[in-house]
């Protein structure tokens, strides 16, 4: 009988024909985890279990921003060494060695030391994050967008059945009764704050009808509001295309969300006043504008009426024909002068024509004939200019003042 094939040494060498059994995988993970060095880890204490007389206490260490936790074992002496008793909800840093329980397949931490995270240290971390984000330009005034005058829909992110929701909705509807809301109720405290608020923000930002988004929460302790200073949430607000209003806590509370938002409201009530106008004030402003326009138009009409009355009171408007009479007289005078000039020119031209006619008549051949002269022509019509041109017995044509006749030349 042949011996079974040896199991692969590495995870990469496993196949469907040669898999690792669960026990071997657990041993491999335990061996890998056991090689890890002790480390410091930060979280929030929940479910602290300390039994009287037991040397070891048990607690759950939860991430402050996301819903993730690990089991921790710690010696009671380490807890007793703390300056103040450890309570649920406290933020701590723990020096621990990771261990893997092969039978249960679970990872837990074996704590060596535990220290509380004070408010001063948290403030220092937030200040460092604030400077880093400011250096990237996320808080610059130039990138902040103006809020719409009258949004079609207001997106509201708030706690479930919270007073902040009531304050925003009631005050906004008191100012503008027709305002519409798209409300997303999320966790506003604890590990679910960051993922739920971020997801609600992205969902509302994708809605085309939502013109402004309000993130609202009532007051609370410094630790309760830490989720609204989370870097991931701050960057999500910076990336949103829709203007965002931050209304977290009271006026003295300043989470990092206030610096990246397009508008910071001191309270949820103040946010309601920022996102919608007051219908009473707008009506009063509209009425004031209408009254001003009416006064301006009435004043202009009255001024034009006075100007028209002044024009109508002038003499030329009282007797419009007077202006025409002056021009008619002037036109008649010019017409008479023009006629006289034309007649004078005609008389002069007539005299000149008569004089020229007399001159022409006196110089005409007929006038010469009338004085007893005659014109003698050859038979061909040429005028006789010289006696030598006439031959004996030539028939000549003689023209006198009143008629003509033939004559024959004699030698």
C-alpha positions as CSV (number, residue, x, y, z in Angstrom):
1,X,0.0,0.0,0.0
2,X,1.5,3.3,-1.1
3,X,1.9,6.2,1.3
4,X,-0.2,9.4,0.7
5,X,1.4,12.3,-1.1
6,X,2.9,14.9,1.3
7,X,1.0,18.2,1.7
8,X,2.4,21.3,0.0
9,X,4.6,23.4,2.2
10,X,3.5,26.8,0.8
11,X,0.0,28.2,0.1
12,X,1.0,29.0,-3.5
13,X,1.7,25.2,-4.0
14,X,-1.8,24.1,-3.1
15,X,-4.1,22.8,-5.8
16,X,-7.6,21.4,-6.0
17,X,-6.1,17.9,-5.9
18,X,-3.7,18.8,-3.0
19,X,-5.5,21.3,-0.7
20,X,-4.7,22.2,2.9
21,X,-7.0,21.0,5.6
22,X,-8.5,23.7,7.8
23,X,-6.3,22.6,10.7
24,X,-3.1,23.2,8.7
25,X,-4.3,26.5,7.4
26,X,-5.1,27.6,11.0
27,X,-1.6,26.5,12.1
28,X,0.0,28.3,9.2
29,X,-1.9,31.5,10.1
30,X,-1.0,31.1,13.8
31,X,2.6,30.6,12.9
32,X,2.6,33.8,10.7
33,X,0.8,35.9,13.3
34,X,3.2,34.6,16.0
35,X,6.1,36.1,14.1
36,X,4.6,39.6,14.3
37,X,6.2,42.0,16.7
38,X,4.3,43.7,19.5
39,X,2.7,46.9,18.2
40,X,0.7,49.9,19.4
41,X,-2.9,50.2,18.2
42,X,-5.6,52.8,18.8
43,X,-9.3,52.3,19.2
44,X,-12.4,52.7,21.4
45,X,-13.1,50.4,24.3
46,X,-16.5,48.6,24.2
47,X,-17.8,45.6,26.3
48,X,-15.2,45.8,29.1
49,X,-15.5,42.6,31.1
50,X,-13.6,42.5,34.4
51,X,-14.6,39.7,36.8
52,X,-13.8,40.0,40.5
53,X,-10.7,38.1,41.5
54,X,-9.8,37.2,37.9
55,X,-6.2,38.1,36.8
56,X,-7.3,38.8,33.3
57,X,-9.9,41.2,31.9
58,X,-11.5,41.1,28.4
59,X,-12.6,43.9,26.2
60,X,-13.4,44.8,22.6
61,X,-11.3,47.4,20.8
62,X,-13.3,49.1,18.0
63,X,-12.2,51.4,15.3
64,X,-13.4,54.9,15.9
65,X,-14.4,55.5,12.3
66,X,-15.6,52.2,10.8
67,X,-17.5,49.2,12.2
68,X,-14.5,46.9,12.9
69,X,-13.3,45.5,16.1
70,X,-10.9,43.0,17.8
71,X,-11.0,41.1,21.0
72,X,-8.3,42.0,23.6
73,X,-7.1,40.3,26.7
74,X,-5.2,42.3,29.3
75,X,-4.0,41.7,32.8
76,X,-5.9,43.4,35.6
77,X,-2.6,44.9,36.9
78,X,-2.2,46.9,33.7
79,X,-5.8,48.2,34.1
80,X,-5.1,49.1,37.8
81,X,-2.0,51.0,36.8
82,X,-4.1,53.6,34.9
83,X,-4.6,57.0,36.5
84,X,-8.4,56.8,36.0
85,X,-10.7,53.7,35.7
86,X,-11.3,52.5,32.2
87,X,-14.8,52.8,31.0
88,X,-16.8,51.9,27.9
89,X,-16.4,54.4,25.0
90,X,-12.9,55.5,26.1
91,X,-10.3,56.0,23.4
92,X,-7.0,54.2,24.2
93,X,-3.8,53.1,22.7
94,X,-2.7,49.5,23.6
95,X,0.6,47.8,23.2
96,X,-0.3,44.2,22.3
97,X,0.9,41.0,20.6
98,X,-1.4,39.6,18.0
99,X,-2.4,36.0,18.5
100,X,-4.4,33.6,16.5
101,X,-6.6,30.9,18.1
102,X,-6.5,27.9,15.8
103,X,-9.5,26.1,17.2
104,X,-11.8,29.0,16.8
105,X,-10.1,30.6,13.9
106,X,-10.1,34.1,15.5
107,X,-7.5,36.8,15.9
108,X,-7.2,38.6,19.1
109,X,-4.7,40.9,20.9
110,X,-2.7,40.1,24.0
111,X,-2.3,43.5,25.6
112,X,0.8,44.5,27.6
113,X,0.2,48.2,28.2
114,X,-2.8,50.5,27.9
115,X,-2.9,54.3,27.9
116,X,-5.8,56.7,27.5
117,X,-5.9,59.1,24.5
118,X,-6.5,62.5,26.0
119,X,-8.4,65.3,24.5
120,X,-5.2,67.3,24.1
121,X,-3.6,64.5,22.0
122,X,-6.8,64.3,19.8
123,X,-6.8,68.0,19.3
124,X,-3.1,67.9,18.3
125,X,-3.9,65.2,15.7
126,X,-6.8,67.2,14.4
127,X,-4.7,70.3,14.2
128,X,-2.1,68.4,12.2
129,X,-4.8,67.1,9.8
130,X,-6.3,70.5,9.5
131,X,-2.9,72.0,8.5
132,X,-2.3,69.2,6.0
133,X,-5.8,69.6,4.3
134,X,-5.4,73.4,4.3
135,X,-2.1,73.1,2.5
136,X,-3.8,71.1,-0.2
137,X,-6.3,73.9,-0.7
138,X,-9.4,72.1,0.5
139,X,-10.3,75.0,2.8
140,X,-9.6,77.8,0.2
141,X,-12.3,80.4,-0.1
142,X,-12.0,80.4,-3.9
143,X,-13.2,76.8,-4.2
144,X,-16.4,77.4,-2.2
145,X,-19.6,77.7,-4.2
146,X,-22.4,80.1,-3.6
147,X,-25.7,78.7,-2.2
148,X,-28.7,78.8,-4.6
149,X,-31.3,81.5,-4.0
150,X,-34.2,79.0,-4.0
151,X,-33.2,75.3,-4.3
152,X,-35.5,72.9,-6.1
153,X,-34.8,70.3,-3.4
154,X,-32.8,70.4,-0.2
155,X,-30.8,67.3,0.6
156,X,-30.7,66.7,4.4
157,X,-28.3,64.3,6.1
158,X,-29.2,63.9,9.8
159,X,-29.7,61.4,12.6
160,X,-32.7,59.1,12.9
161,X,-35.6,61.0,14.4
162,X,-33.2,63.7,15.6
163,X,-33.9,67.2,16.9
164,X,-31.6,68.5,14.2
165,X,-33.9,67.2,11.4
166,X,-36.9,68.8,13.1
167,X,-35.1,72.1,13.5
168,X,-34.0,72.3,9.8
169,X,-37.3,71.1,8.3
170,X,-39.7,73.2,10.5
171,X,-37.6,76.4,10.3
172,X,-37.1,76.0,6.5
173,X,-40.9,75.4,5.9
174,X,-41.7,78.3,8.2
175,X,-39.6,80.6,5.9
176,X,-40.6,79.0,2.6
177,X,-43.6,76.6,2.9
178,X,-43.2,75.1,-0.5
179,X,-39.6,73.9,0.1
180,X,-39.0,70.2,-0.7
181,X,-36.6,67.9,1.2
182,X,-34.8,64.7,0.4
183,X,-33.9,63.4,3.8
184,X,-31.3,60.7,4.5
185,X,-31.2,59.4,8.1
186,X,-27.8,58.0,9.1
187,X,-25.7,57.4,12.2
188,X,-24.3,60.6,13.5
189,X,-22.3,59.1,16.3
190,X,-20.1,56.0,16.6
191,X,-18.3,53.9,14.0
192,X,-21.1,54.1,11.4
193,X,-20.9,57.9,11.1
194,X,-18.3,58.2,8.5
195,X,-19.4,55.5,6.0
196,X,-23.1,56.3,6.3
197,X,-22.7,60.1,6.0
198,X,-20.3,59.6,3.1
199,X,-22.7,57.3,1.3
200,X,-25.7,59.6,1.9
201,X,-23.6,62.5,0.6
202,X,-22.7,60.7,-2.6
203,X,-26.2,59.6,-3.2
204,X,-27.7,63.1,-2.8
205,X,-24.9,64.6,-4.9
206,X,-26.0,62.3,-7.7
207,X,-29.6,63.6,-7.6
208,X,-30.1,66.2,-10.3
209,X,-33.0,67.9,-8.4
210,X,-30.9,68.4,-5.2
211,X,-29.4,71.9,-5.3
212,X,-27.9,72.1,-1.8
213,X,-27.0,69.5,0.8
214,X,-27.2,70.1,4.6
215,X,-25.3,67.9,7.0
216,X,-26.9,68.5,10.4
217,X,-26.3,67.2,13.9
218,X,-27.1,68.5,17.4
219,X,-24.5,69.3,20.0
220,X,-22.4,66.7,21.8
221,X,-19.0,66.1,23.4
222,X,-15.8,66.5,21.6
223,X,-15.5,62.8,21.1
224,X,-19.1,62.5,19.8
225,X,-18.3,64.9,17.0
226,X,-14.9,63.4,16.0
227,X,-16.5,61.5,13.0
228,X,-17.2,64.9,11.3
229,X,-13.4,65.6,11.4
230,X,-12.6,62.4,9.6
231,X,-10.3,62.8,6.6
232,X,-12.3,60.5,4.3
233,X,-15.5,62.5,5.0
234,X,-13.8,65.8,4.6
235,X,-12.5,64.8,1.2
236,X,-15.9,63.5,0.1
237,X,-17.4,66.9,0.9
238,X,-14.6,68.6,-1.1
239,X,-15.3,66.3,-4.1
240,X,-19.1,66.9,-4.1
241,X,-20.5,69.0,-7.0
242,X,-23.4,70.2,-5.0
243,X,-22.9,73.0,-2.4
244,X,-22.7,71.6,1.1
245,X,-23.8,73.3,4.3
246,X,-22.3,72.1,7.6
247,X,-24.5,72.4,10.6
248,X,-22.8,70.3,13.3
249,X,-23.3,71.0,17.0
250,X,-23.3,74.5,18.3
251,X,-21.5,77.7,17.5
252,X,-18.5,76.7,19.6
253,X,-18.1,73.4,17.9
254,X,-15.7,73.5,14.9
255,X,-15.2,70.1,13.3
256,X,-13.1,70.0,10.1
257,X,-16.3,69.6,8.1
258,X,-17.0,73.3,8.9
259,X,-13.8,74.4,7.0
260,X,-14.4,72.3,3.9
261,X,-18.1,73.0,3.5
262,X,-19.3,75.7,1.2
263,X,-21.2,77.4,4.1
264,X,-20.8,76.9,7.8
265,X,-24.0,77.3,9.9
266,X,-23.7,77.8,13.6
267,X,-26.7,75.5,14.3
268,X,-29.2,73.4,12.4
269,X,-31.7,76.3,12.8
270,X,-29.2,78.7,11.2
271,X,-28.8,76.2,8.3
272,X,-32.5,76.4,7.6
273,X,-32.2,80.2,7.4
274,X,-29.3,79.9,4.9
275,X,-30.7,77.4,2.4
276,X,-34.1,79.1,1.7
277,X,-35.2,82.7,1.6
278,X,-37.9,84.1,3.9
279,X,-41.1,84.4,1.9
280,X,-42.4,87.3,4.0
281,X,-39.2,89.3,3.4
282,X,-39.2,88.5,-0.3
283,X,-42.8,89.6,-0.6
284,X,-42.0,92.8,1.3
285,X,-39.0,93.4,-1.0
286,X,-41.1,92.7,-4.1
287,X,-43.8,95.1,-2.9
288,X,-41.2,97.7,-2.2
289,X,-39.7,97.3,-5.7
290,X,-43.2,97.5,-7.3
291,X,-44.0,100.7,-5.3
292,X,-40.7,102.2,-6.3
293,X,-41.3,101.3,-10.0
294,X,-44.8,102.7,-9.8
295,X,-43.5,106.0,-8.3
296,X,-40.8,106.2,-11.0
297,X,-43.2,105.6,-13.8
298,X,-45.8,108.0,-12.4
299,X,-43.1,110.7,-12.0
300,X,-41.9,110.2,-15.5
301,X,-45.5,110.4,-16.9
302,X,-46.1,113.6,-14.9
303,X,-42.9,115.2,-16.1
304,X,-43.8,114.4,-19.7
305,X,-47.3,115.7,-19.2
306,X,-45.8,119.0,-17.9
307,X,-43.4,119.2,-20.8
308,X,-46.3,118.6,-23.2
309,X,-48.4,121.3,-21.6
310,X,-45.5,123.8,-21.8
311,X,-45.1,123.0,-25.5
312,X,-48.8,123.4,-26.2
313,X,-48.9,126.8,-24.5
314,X,-46.4,128.3,-26.9
315,X,-47.8,130.8,-29.5
316,X,-46.8,128.6,-32.4
317,X,-48.9,125.8,-31.0
318,X,-51.8,128.1,-30.2
319,X,-52.0,129.2,-33.9
320,X,-50.1,126.6,-36.0
321,X,-51.1,128.5,-39.2
322,X,-49.0,131.5,-38.1
323,X,-45.8,129.7,-39.0
324,X,-47.2,128.7,-42.4
325,X,-48.4,132.3,-43.1
326,X,-44.8,133.7,-42.7
327,X,-43.4,131.1,-45.0
328,X,-46.3,131.5,-47.5
329,X,-45.6,135.3,-47.6
330,X,-41.9,134.7,-48.1
331,X,-42.6,132.1,-50.8
332,X,-45.0,134.6,-52.6
333,X,-42.4,137.3,-52.5
334,X,-39.7,135.1,-53.9
335,X,-42.1,133.8,-56.6
336,X,-43.0,137.4,-57.7
337,X,-39.3,138.4,-57.8
338,X,-38.5,135.3,-59.9
339,X,-41.3,136.1,-62.3
340,X,-40.2,139.7,-62.7
341,X,-36.6,138.6,-63.4
342,X,-37.8,136.1,-66.0
343,X,-40.0,138.7,-67.7
344,X,-37.2,141.2,-67.8
345,X,-34.8,138.7,-69.2
346,X,-37.4,137.8,-71.9
347,X,-37.9,141.4,-72.9
348,X,-34.2,142.0,-73.1
349,X,-33.8,138.8,-75.2
350,X,-36.7,139.9,-77.5
351,X,-35.1,143.3,-78.1
352,X,-31.8,141.6,-78.8
353,X,-33.4,139.2,-81.2
354,X,-35.1,142.1,-83.1
355,X,-31.9,144.0,-83.2
356,X,-30.1,141.0,-84.6
357,X,-32.9,140.4,-87.1
358,X,-32.5,144.0,-88.4
359,X,-28.8,143.5,-88.7
360,X,-29.3,140.2,-90.5
361,X,-31.9,141.7,-92.8
362,X,-29.7,144.7,-93.6
363,X,-26.8,142.5,-94.4
364,X,-28.8,139.9,-96.4
365,X,-28.6,139.6,-100.2
366,X,-32.3,140.4,-100.5
367,X,-31.6,143.8,-99.0
368,X,-28.9,144.5,-101.6
369,X,-31.3,143.5,-104.3
370,X,-33.9,145.8,-102.9
371,X,-31.5,148.7,-103.4
372,X,-31.5,148.0,-107.2
373,X,-28.7,145.5,-107.5
374,X,-29.0,142.3,-109.5
375,X,-27.2,138.9,-109.4
376,X,-26.0,137.6,-112.7
377,X,-25.4,133.9,-113.1
378,X,-24.1,131.7,-115.8
379,X,-26.5,129.0,-117.0
380,X,-24.8,126.5,-114.7
381,X,-25.6,128.7,-111.7
382,X,-22.2,130.2,-111.1
383,X,-22.3,134.0,-110.3
384,X,-20.6,136.2,-112.8
385,X,-17.7,137.9,-111.1
386,X,-15.8,139.3,-114.1
387,X,-16.7,140.7,-117.5
388,X,-14.1,138.5,-119.1
389,X,-16.0,135.4,-117.9
390,X,-18.9,136.3,-120.2
391,X,-18.8,135.1,-123.8
392,X,-20.6,136.8,-126.7
393,X,-24.2,135.7,-127.1
394,X,-24.1,133.8,-123.8
395,X,-27.5,133.4,-122.1
396,X,-27.3,134.7,-118.6
397,X,-29.7,134.4,-115.6
398,X,-30.4,137.7,-113.9
399,X,-32.1,137.9,-110.4
400,X,-33.5,141.2,-109.2
401,X,-35.3,142.3,-106.0
402,X,-38.7,141.0,-107.3
403,X,-38.1,138.2,-109.8
404,X,-35.6,137.1,-112.3
405,X,-35.2,136.9,-116.1
406,X,-32.8,135.8,-118.8
407,X,-30.5,138.1,-120.8
408,X,-28.1,137.5,-123.7
409,X,-24.7,139.1,-123.7
410,X,-23.6,141.2,-126.7
411,X,-20.1,141.5,-127.8
